[in-house]
Amino acid sequence: MRNPLRFFIELIQQPLWVSLWVLFLMLVNMASLAFWREAVAQLILVNFLASALLMMGLYSRYGFTKILGLGHFPWIPLLAYVVTQIPAAEASFKRYLLVLSVSMAISLVLDTIDVWKYFKNQAST
């Protein structure tokens, strides 16, 4: 088992775009605090923290591998729910939900590719 705090050390050692993308995802999720009175924002933060814990568990077991994409699995139902809430949201919260939704969708596509590659490589060994 690896120390989950080493995740951040290994993250910094990744290509710059990976580190920046993860930082952006962290910031866009944490921005939910700016809209804390909205129930959706509270759900976003709780889901983000749950995903972070899942990812730390995966990292502890498997290291910095493509299987870490499974850590965003809880985002799938959250994304579906957030998208349904966008039409009712107002002004800056609506813009935030749009940015969050696009970011999560892109991340989930990248995660799906990574997890697929991970299991494909495991099957061939």
URPE-V452054 format. One record per pair of residues at least 4 apart in sequence whose ideal C-beta (glycine too) atoms are under 8 Angstrom apart, sorted by the first residue. I is the first residue (numbers start at 1). J is the second residue. D is the distance in whole Angstrom. If there is no record, write none. Layout:
{{I;J;D} {I;J;D}}
This chain:
{{1;60;5} {1;61;7} {2;6;6} {2;59;6} {2;60;5} {2;61;8} {2;63;6} {3;60;8} {4;56;4} {4;57;8} {4;59;6} {4;60;5} {5;9;8} {6;10;6} {6;59;8} {7;11;6} {7;55;8} {7;56;6} {7;59;5} {7;64;7} {8;12;7} {9;13;7} {10;14;7} {10;63;8} {10;64;4} {11;18;7} {11;19;6} {11;22;6} {11;64;7} {12;19;6} {14;18;4} {14;19;6} {14;64;8} {15;19;8} {16;20;6} {17;21;6} {18;22;6} {19;23;6} {20;24;6} {21;25;6} {21;107;8} {22;26;6} {23;27;6} {24;28;6} {24;103;7} {25;29;6} {25;103;6} {25;107;6} {26;30;6} {27;31;6} {28;99;6} {28;100;6} {28;103;5} {29;44;6} {29;45;7} {29;48;4} {29;100;7} {30;45;7} {30;48;7} {31;35;8} {31;96;6} {31;100;8} {32;36;7} {32;41;4} {32;42;7} {32;44;4} {32;45;5} {32;48;7} {32;96;8} {32;100;8} {33;41;7} {33;45;7} {34;41;8} {34;96;8} {35;40;8} {35;41;4} {35;92;8} {35;93;5} {35;96;6} {36;41;6} {36;42;7} {37;41;8} {38;42;7} {38;89;8} {38;93;6} {39;43;6} {40;44;6} {40;81;8} {40;82;7} {40;85;5} {40;89;8} {40;97;7} {41;45;7} {41;93;8} {42;46;6} {43;47;6} {43;78;7} {43;81;7} {44;48;6} {44;78;7} {44;82;7} {44;100;7} {45;49;6} {46;50;6} {47;51;6} {47;74;5} {47;75;7} {47;78;5} {48;52;6} {49;53;7} {50;54;6} {50;74;6} {51;55;6} {51;71;5} {51;72;6} {51;73;8} {51;74;5} {51;75;6} {52;56;6} {52;71;8} {53;57;7} {54;58;6} {54;70;7} {54;71;5} {54;73;7} {54;74;7} {55;59;6} {55;68;6} {55;71;3} {55;72;8} {56;60;6} {57;61;7} {58;62;6} {58;67;6} {58;68;5} {58;70;6} {58;71;5} {59;63;7} {59;64;7} {59;68;6} {62;67;5} {62;68;7} {64;68;7} {65;118;6} {66;114;4} {66;115;6} {66;117;5} {66;118;4} {67;114;8} {67;115;6} {67;118;5} {68;114;7} {69;110;7} {69;111;3} {69;112;7} {69;113;8} {69;114;4} {69;115;4} {69;118;8} {70;111;8} {70;115;6} {72;76;8} {72;104;8} {72;107;6} {72;108;6} {72;111;5} {74;78;6} {75;79;6} {75;104;5} {75;107;7} {75;108;6} {76;80;7} {76;108;7} {77;81;6} {78;82;6} {78;104;7} {79;83;6} {79;101;6} {79;104;5} {79;105;6} {79;108;7} {80;84;7} {81;85;7} {82;86;7} {82;97;6} {82;100;6} {82;101;5} {82;104;8} {83;101;6} {85;89;6} {85;97;6} {86;94;6} {86;97;5} {86;98;6} {86;101;7} {89;93;5} {89;94;4} {89;97;5} {90;94;6} {91;95;7} {92;96;6} {93;97;6} {94;98;6} {95;99;6} {96;100;6} {97;101;6} {98;102;6} {99;103;6} {100;104;6} {101;105;6} {102;106;6} {103;107;6} {104;108;6} {105;109;7} {106;110;7} {107;111;6} {108;112;6} {109;113;7} {110;114;6} {111;115;6} {112;116;6} {113;117;6} {114;118;6} {115;119;6} {116;120;6} {117;121;6} {118;122;6} {119;123;6} {120;124;7} {121;125;7}}
